[in-house]
Amino acid sequence: MLTEHNDNKHDHGAVDQAGANAGSTGGEVERDKTLTDRQGHPISDNQNVRTVGSRGPITLENYHFLEKITHFDRERTPERVVHARGAGAHGYFESYGTVGEESVSRYTRAKLFQIKGKRTPVFVRFSTVIHGMGSPETLRDPRGFAVKFYTEEGNWDLVGNNLKIFFIRDPLKFPDMVHAFKPDPVSNVPGPVGMFDFVSKSPEATHMITFLFSPWGIPANYRQMQGSGVNTYKWVNAEGVAVLVKYHWEPIRQGIKNLTQGEANSIQGMNDSHATQDLYEAIKRGDYPEWELCVQIMSDDDHPELDFDPLDPTKLWPDDQFPFLKVGKMVLDRNPENYYNEVEQSAFGTGVLVDGLDFSDDKLLQGRTFSYSDTQRYRVGTNYLQLPINAPKKRVATNQRGGQMQYFVDMAPEQSPHVDYEPSMTDGLVEAEQNAAPHEPEYHARLQRQRIERTNDFKQAGHTYRSFEDWEREDLINNLVDALKQCDPSIQEQMIRNFTQADEEYGRRVAEGLEKARKESSGDQREEAVHDAERMGHEADPY
């Protein structure tokens, strides 16, 4: 378990130990392993509710039963709308003290990067994005790659995916995108129709669809995949000067591996939790996965010389112009002690930054920054940051009070408990000193609703298609045809137009594949599976 972060937290362990020897059951001194309820009452019968006679009915004053069942009813927090299925591990980040060949201080004053060899504890949660908590880990889906750094200046969350781009660039479209990708709201049957109905009218998604339906859409496991911050951020130095940055996690020892659809189907038939098991067992046997953190750096302006907007999350920054610069490595070397406490209740937010790190004007990042932390307050609770997995490993002192499940007060050692506000002439909290120049970007523009000017929705998608190996392109076309043949002809035609604008061969091969599928009329494999289950089922008599 993580160490407690707050100097003023009561020593609950001491209270528990004292109570363990004070109680008694039937005249006997309570033992260390004596079962109690949450109030500390010893439980002498945990097998039978209290009833009128041996056959019932039960009575309402069954306190132990009511406490036990009501806790059970609530022992799962609401499932994440996205990133529900996940696995996690603890480890550390080790700084190189440089960015490429230069001192990192030239670009950022963030303390965790400054000293070579400096180690910062981390917790990482990997996940699938669209599908539910019990879904197989072989499904075609982006993978979440979220890292919580417990720095000396407080927490930093780097929340991203395995793929380096995204479907959309405007956060206003995000709820619609997720709705389109989720199961049908009437039948609750998942399928590609809603997804392609949405992306056919969202041409900026063509690049992401090209990655997602290739083998890159099914990483072999969590250890052997890349990670990316996806959005554009800023680094700020001691003079308050900023640069634009993109973050990338590159596997060091374990390499990168992806699966074809056929290979994923085979694995799913044997194990629907293969990636979680792989991560857990690798760490257990001492085969610790490692990633190198690299950044791409760009001056903080709109770069009119590029044919895309550098803040557009549907685009890659060309690495020949903006090379990957190494800044440190991450090692995962410890499994969670309890999945629910550490993996399920872990909470991340793109707004969780430390001094020297900042936001860019990326619209999607701005939208995520509100949404992520807001959903954690709803999902885990108002005081989710007091949970050990989410709490910083440094002193916390705030004037926030109350809320569901608060179990200590964030107070400084000399703070008056009567002063829960600031400013104050008495013993309240005081503001920190500003020791470095603030970053103060300047804006001269109209307040408006308008998409970015350099959309260029298809060029990079075509480049990505042509950069794939032959087997990757073959798998991409087969997967797209299998999905699109379930869609209306109007959706198919629009997707073919989008692919053709990316690359003529790309669009032609999808069109030819769909025409072949129509002639063969092979039908929907998922629908065939429904009929096969009825046909192949073995009859049984009722019992």
C-alpha positions in Angstrom: 0.0 0.0 0.0 1.1 3.6 -0.5 2.4 5.5 2.5 0.2 8.1 4.1 0.9 11.6 2.8 -0.6 13.8 5.5 1.3 14.6 8.7 -1.9 15.3 10.5 -3.7 12.1 9.7 -4.8 10.2 12.8 -3.0 6.9 13.5 -6.0 4.7 12.8 -3.7 1.6 13.1 -2.9 2.4 16.8 -6.6 2.8 17.5 -7.4 -0.5 15.9 -4.7 -2.3 17.9 -5.8 -0.9 21.2 -9.4 -1.9 20.4 -8.4 -5.4 19.4 -7.4 -6.3 23.0 -10.2 -4.4 24.8 -13.3 -6.1 23.5 -14.6 -9.5 24.5 -16.9 -12.2 23.1 -18.6 -14.5 25.5 -16.3 -13.6 28.3 -13.2 -14.2 26.1 -10.6 -11.6 25.2 -11.0 -10.6 21.5 -8.3 -12.1 19.3 -6.5 -10.3 16.4 -8.6 -12.2 13.8 -12.0 -11.9 15.5 -14.6 -10.8 13.0 -16.3 -7.5 13.7 -18.7 -5.2 11.9 -17.6 -1.7 10.7 -18.5 -0.3 14.1 -16.0 -2.7 15.7 -18.7 -5.0 17.2 -17.5 -8.6 17.5 -19.6 -10.9 15.3 -20.4 -14.3 16.8 -22.7 -15.6 14.0 -21.9 -14.7 10.4 -24.0 -17.5 8.9 -27.6 -16.8 9.9 -29.8 -13.7 9.9 -32.1 -13.1 12.9 -35.6 -14.5 12.1 -38.9 -15.2 13.7 -38.4 -19.0 14.2 -35.9 -20.9 12.1 -37.8 -20.4 8.9 -38.3 -16.6 9.0 -39.4 -14.0 8.3 -36.4 -11.9 9.1 -36.6 -8.7 11.3 -35.6 -5.2 10.4 -33.2 -4.7 13.3 -30.7 -7.2 11.8 -27.9 -4.5 12.0 -25.1 -6.7 11.0 -27.0 -8.0 7.9 -28.1 -4.5 7.0 -24.6 -3.1 7.2 -23.2 -6.0 5.3 -25.7 -6.0 2.5 -25.9 -2.3 2.1 -22.1 -2.1 1.8 -22.2 -4.9 -0.7 -24.8 -3.0 -2.7 -22.4 -0.1 -2.9 -19.0 -1.8 -3.1 -18.5 -0.9 -6.8 -18.1 2.7 -7.7 -20.0 3.6 -10.9 -18.2 2.1 -13.9 -16.1 4.6 -15.9 -18.0 5.6 -19.0 -14.7 5.1 -20.9 -11.6 3.3 -19.8 -13.7 0.9 -17.6 -11.5 -2.2 -18.1 -8.1 -1.7 -16.6 -4.9 -3.0 -15.0 -2.2 -1.2 -13.1 1.2 -1.3 -11.4 3.5 0.8 -9.3 7.0 1.8 -10.2 9.3 4.8 -10.6 10.4 7.4 -13.1 14.1 8.1 -13.3 15.2 11.4 -14.9 18.1 11.8 -17.2 18.5 15.4 -16.3 18.6 16.3 -20.0 16.3 16.5 -23.0 18.3 15.0 -25.8 21.8 16.5 -25.4 20.7 19.7 -23.7 20.0 20.5 -20.1 16.3 20.1 -19.4 16.3 23.4 -17.4 16.5 25.3 -20.7 12.9 24.2 -21.4 11.2 23.4 -18.1 11.7 24.2 -14.4 9.7 21.1 -13.3 11.8 19.6 -10.5 11.3 15.9 -11.3 13.3 16.4 -14.5 16.3 18.5 -13.2 18.7 16.0 -11.6 20.1 13.0 -13.4 19.1 9.8 -11.6 16.3 11.4 -9.6 13.5 8.9 -9.0 9.9 9.8 -8.6 7.3 7.1 -7.6 4.6 6.4 -10.2 1.4 4.5 -10.5 0.2 3.5 -14.0 -3.2 2.4 -15.1 -3.6 0.7 -18.5 -7.1 0.2 -19.9 -9.4 -0.4 -22.9 -11.4 2.7 -23.8 -14.9 2.0 -25.1 -15.9 -1.4 -23.7 -17.2 -2.3 -20.2 -15.4 -3.6 -17.2 -15.9 -7.3 -18.0 -15.1 -7.0 -21.7 -12.3 -9.1 -23.3 -8.9 -7.5 -23.6 -8.6 -8.6 -27.2 -11.2 -6.2 -28.5 -10.3 -3.6 -31.1 -10.0 -0.4 -29.1 -7.5 2.3 -28.1 -5.7 1.5 -24.9 -5.4 4.0 -22.1 -2.0 4.8 -20.7 -2.3 7.0 -17.6 0.7 7.7 -15.4 0.5 9.4 -11.9 3.8 10.9 -10.8 4.0 11.5 -7.0 6.5 14.4 -7.3 7.9 16.5 -4.5 5.8 19.4 -5.8 2.6 17.3 -5.8 1.0 15.0 -8.3 1.4 15.1 -12.1 -1.0 13.0 -14.2 0.0 12.3 -17.7 -3.2 10.8 -19.2 -3.0 9.4 -22.7 -3.5 6.4 -25.0 -1.3 3.9 -26.8 -2.1 5.6 -30.1 -0.6 9.0 -30.6 -3.6 10.7 -32.2 -7.4 10.9 -31.6 -10.7 10.7 -33.5 -11.8 14.3 -32.9 -10.3 17.7 -32.2 -13.2 19.5 -30.6 -14.4 18.4 -27.1 -18.0 19.4 -28.0 -18.1 16.2 -30.1 -16.8 13.9 -27.4 -20.1 12.8 -25.8 -21.6 12.1 -29.3 -18.5 10.1 -30.3 -18.7 7.9 -27.2 -22.4 7.4 -27.7 -21.8 6.3 -31.3 -19.1 3.9 -30.3 -21.1 2.3 -27.4 -23.7 -0.4 -27.8 -27.0 0.4 -29.4 -29.2 2.3 -26.9 -32.2 0.1 -27.7 -30.9 -3.4 -28.2 -27.7 -2.9 -26.1 -25.9 -4.9 -28.9 -22.4 -3.5 -29.7 -21.5 -3.0 -33.4 -19.8 -0.8 -35.9 -22.8 0.8 -37.4 -23.0 3.8 -35.0 -19.3 4.3 -35.1 -19.1 4.5 -38.8 -22.2 6.6 -39.0 -20.4 9.1 -36.8 -16.9 9.0 -38.3 -18.2 9.1 -41.9 -19.4 12.6 -41.1 -16.3 13.4 -39.1 -13.5 13.3 -41.7 -10.8 14.3 -39.1 -11.3 10.7 -37.7 -9.9 9.1 -40.9 -6.3 9.0 -39.6 -7.3 7.4 -36.2 -9.6 4.9 -38.0 -6.6 3.9 -40.2 -4.6 3.1 -37.1 -7.4 1.5 -35.1 -8.5 -1.0 -37.8 -4.9 -2.0 -38.5 -3.0 -4.4 -36.1 -2.2 -1.3 -34.1 -5.8 -1.4 -32.9 -5.1 -4.6 -30.9 -1.9 -4.4 -28.9 -0.6 -7.8 -27.9 -0.6 -6.8 -24.2 0.0 -3.7 -22.0 3.7 -4.2 -21.6 4.5 -4.2 -25.4 2.7 -1.1 -26.4 3.6 2.5 -26.8 2.0 5.4 -24.8 1.3 9.0 -25.7 0.0 12.1 -24.1 -2.0 12.6 -27.4 -2.6 16.3 -26.8 -0.1 19.1 -27.0 1.1 20.5 -23.7 3.7 23.2 -22.7 6.9 23.2 -20.8 7.8 26.5 -19.0 11.3 27.5 -17.9 12.4 29.7 -15.0 12.1 32.8 -17.1 8.4 32.0 -17.9 9.2 31.1 -21.5 7.2 28.2 -22.9 7.6 25.7 -25.7 5.0 23.2 -27.0 5.6 19.6 -26.2 4.2 16.2 -27.0 4.9 13.2 -24.7 5.7 9.7 -25.9 6.3 6.5 -23.9 8.5 4.0 -25.9 9.1 0.4 -24.7 12.8 -0.2 -23.9 13.4 -3.9 -23.4 10.1 -5.6 -24.2 9.5 -4.1 -27.7 6.2 -3.4 -29.5 3.8 -6.2 -30.6 0.4 -6.1 -32.1 -2.2 -8.7 -33.1 -4.2 -9.4 -36.2 -7.9 -10.0 -35.8 -7.5 -13.7 -36.3 -4.8 -14.0 -33.6 -6.9 -11.9 -31.2 -9.9 -14.1 -31.8 -7.9 -17.2 -31.0 -6.5 -15.7 -27.8 -10.0 -14.5 -26.7 -11.3 -18.1 -26.9 -8.8 -19.1 -24.3 -8.4 -16.0 -22.0 -10.4 -12.8 -21.9 -8.0 -11.2 -19.4 -4.7 -12.0 -21.0 -3.3 -8.5 -20.8 -4.0 -8.1 -17.1 -2.6 -11.5 -16.4 0.5 -10.8 -18.5 1.3 -7.6 -16.7 0.8 -9.1 -13.2 2.8 -12.2 -13.9 5.7 -10.4 -15.6 6.1 -8.1 -12.6 5.7 -11.0 -10.1 8.6 -12.9 -11.8 10.8 -9.8 -11.8 10.5 -9.1 -15.6 9.9 -5.4 -15.0 8.6 -3.6 -18.1 10.4 -0.3 -18.9 9.5 2.7 -21.1 11.5 5.7 -22.1 9.8 9.1 -21.9 10.5 11.1 -25.0 9.3 14.6 -25.9 8.9 16.4 -29.2 9.5 20.2 -28.8 8.2 23.0 -30.9 8.3 26.8 -30.4 5.1 28.2 -28.9 3.4 29.7 -32.0 1.0 28.5 -34.7 3.7 27.5 -37.2 2.3 28.7 -40.5 5.0 26.8 -42.4 3.2 23.5 -41.5 0.3 22.1 -43.5 -1.5 21.3 -40.2 -2.2 23.0 -36.9 0.3 21.7 -34.3 -2.5 21.8 -31.6 -4.6 19.4 -33.7 -4.7 16.0 -31.8 -5.7 14.1 -35.0 -2.2 14.8 -36.3 1.3 13.5 -35.7 4.3 15.9 -35.5 6.8 14.6 -38.1 9.7 13.2 -36.2 12.2 14.2 -38.9 11.3 17.9 -38.1 10.6 17.4 -34.4 12.7 14.5 -33.2 12.0 12.3 -30.2 14.2 13.6 -27.3 14.8 11.3 -24.3 14.1 12.8 -20.8 13.9 9.7 -18.6 12.7 6.1 -18.1 9.9 4.4 -16.2 10.1 1.0 -14.6 7.1 -0.9 -13.2 8.3 -3.2 -10.4 5.4 -3.7 -8.0 1.9 -5.1 -8.4 -1.0 -3.7 -6.5 -1.9 -5.2 -3.1 -5.6 -4.8 -3.8 -7.1 -4.3 -7.3 -10.1 -2.3 -6.1 -8.3 0.1 -3.8 -5.4 0.9 -6.2 -6.5 0.2 -9.8 -10.3 0.7 -9.7 -10.2 3.8 -7.4 -7.2 5.4 -9.1 -8.3 8.7 -10.5 -6.5 10.8 -13.2 -6.9 14.2 -14.7 -5.2 16.1 -17.5 -5.4 19.3 -15.3 -3.1 17.8 -12.7 0.2 19.5 -13.5 3.1 20.8 -11.5 5.1 24.0 -11.8 7.0 24.1 -15.1 4.3 22.1 -16.9 1.3 23.9 -18.5 -1.6 23.6 -20.9 -1.6 24.5 -24.5 -4.6 25.9 -26.3 -5.5 22.5 -27.7 -9.3 22.6 -27.6 -9.6 18.9 -26.8 -7.1 19.2 -24.0 -9.0 22.1 -22.5 -12.3 20.1 -22.6 -10.6 17.0 -21.1 -9.1 19.1 -18.3 -12.6 19.9 -16.9 -14.2 16.6 -17.7 -11.6 14.2 -16.2 -11.5 15.5 -12.7 -15.2 16.2 -12.7 -16.0 12.6 -13.5 -13.7 11.4 -10.6 -15.7 13.5 -8.1 -18.9 11.9 -9.3 -17.5 8.4 -9.7 -15.2 8.0 -6.6 -16.4 10.9 -4.5 -15.8 14.5 -3.5 -12.8 13.4 -1.3 -11.2 11.0 -3.9 -7.9 12.7 -3.4 -7.7 11.5 0.2 -7.6 7.9 -1.0 -4.0 6.6 -0.7 -3.7 5.8 -4.4 -4.6 9.3 -5.4 -3.1 11.3 -2.5 0.2 13.1 -3.2 3.2 11.9 -1.2 3.8 15.3 0.3 2.1 17.5 2.9 -1.4 18.8 1.9 -3.0 21.8 3.5 -6.3 23.2 2.1 -9.4 25.0 3.3 -11.7 22.4 1.7 -13.9 20.8 4.3 -16.6 18.2 4.5 -18.1 16.2 1.6 -18.9 12.6 1.4 -16.3 10.2 2.9 -13.9 12.9 4.3 -11.9 11.0 6.9 -9.3 13.6 7.8 -8.9 17.4 7.4 -6.1 18.8 5.2 -4.5 21.0 7.9 -1.1 22.4 8.3 0.8 21.8 11.6 0.3 25.3 13.0 -3.1 26.0 11.3 -5.9 27.0 13.5 -8.8 24.6 13.1 -11.2 27.6 13.4 -9.8 29.2 10.3 -11.0 27.4 7.2 -10.6 30.4 4.9 -7.9 32.7 3.4 -6.8 35.5 3.8 -6.8 35.7 7.5 -5.0 37.8 10.2 -4.8 34.9 12.5 -3.4 31.3 12.2 -4.7 30.4 8.8 -3.0 29.2 5.7 -0.9 31.6 3.6 -0.2 31.8 -0.1 3.0 30.3 -1.5 5.7 32.6 -2.8 6.2 32.9 -6.5 9.8 32.1 -7.1 9.8 32.0 -10.9 8.4 34.1 -13.7 4.8 33.2 -14.6 4.0 32.1 -18.1 1.5 34.7 -19.5 0.4 34.0 -23.1 -1.2 36.9 -24.9 -4.3 36.7 -27.1 -5.8 38.9 -29.8 -8.7 37.2 -31.4 -12.5 37.2 -31.6 -14.5 34.9 -29.3 -16.2 32.6 -31.8 -17.4 29.1 -32.7 -15.2 28.0 -35.6 -13.0 25.0 -36.5 -9.3 25.4 -37.0 -8.2 26.7 -40.4 -5.7 24.0 -41.4 -7.7 20.8 -41.0 -5.9 18.7 -43.7 -8.0 15.7 -42.6 -6.6 13.1 -45.1 -2.9 13.7 -45.9 -1.5 12.0 -42.8 -4.0 9.1 -43.0 -2.7 8.4 -46.5 0.9 8.6 -45.3 0.1 6.2 -42.4 -1.6 3.7 -44.8 1.4 3.8 -47.2 3.9 3.3 -44.3 2.3 0.1 -43.1 3.8 -3.2 -44.1 1.9 -5.4 -46.6 0.4 -7.6 -43.9 -0.7 -4.6 -41.9 -2.5 -3.1 -44.9 -4.1 -6.5 -45.6 -5.4 -6.8 -42.1 -6.6 -3.2 -42.1 -8.7 -3.7 -45.3 -10.1 -7.0 -44.1 -11.1 -5.5 -40.8 -12.7 -2.4 -42.4 -14.7 -4.5 -44.9 -15.9 -6.9 -42.1 -17.2 -3.8 -40.2 -18.5 -1.7 -43.0 -20.5 -4.5 -44.7 -22.9 -4.2 -41.7 -23.5 -0.5 -42.4 -25.9 1.2 -44.8 -24.7 1.8 -48.3 -24.7 5.6 -47.7 -22.2 5.1 -44.8 -20.1 2.8 -46.9 -19.9 5.2 -49.8 -18.9 8.1 -47.6 -16.2 6.1 -45.9 -14.8 5.0 -49.3 -14.7 8.7 -50.3 -12.8 9.5 -47.1 -10.3 6.7 -47.6 -9.8 7.6 -51.3 -9.0 11.2 -50.4 -6.3 9.7 -48.1 -4.9 7.3 -50.7 -6.4 6.1 -54.0 -5.4 2.5 -53.4 -6.8 2.6 -49.9 -10.2 3.6 -51.0 -10.2 1.3 -54.0 -9.3 -1.8 -51.9 -12.1 -1.1 -49.4 -14.6 -0.6 -52.2 -13.5 -3.8 -53.9 -13.7 -5.7 -50.6 -17.2 -4.5 -50.0 -18.3 -5.4 -53.5 -16.8 -8.9 -53.1 -18.6 -9.3 -49.7 -21.9 -8.3 -51.4 -21.5 -10.9 -54.1 -20.6 -13.6 -51.7 -23.4 -12.5 -49.3 -21.5 -14.2 -46.5 -23.6 -12.4 -44.0 -22.8 -11.0 -40.6 -20.6 -13.4 -38.6 -22.1 -12.0 -35.3 -25.6 -12.8 -36.6 -24.4 -16.2 -37.7 -23.1 -16.8 -34.2 -26.6 -16.1 -32.8 -28.1 -18.7 -35.0 -25.3 -21.2 -34.5 -25.8 -21.0 -30.7 -29.5 -22.1 -31.2 -28.6 -24.7 -33.8 -25.7 -26.2 -31.9 -27.2 -26.1 -28.4 -27.8 -29.4 -26.8 -31.4 -30.0 -25.5 -31.9 -30.7 -21.8 -34.9 -31.6 -19.7 -36.0 -29.2 -17.0 -35.0 -30.0 -13.4 
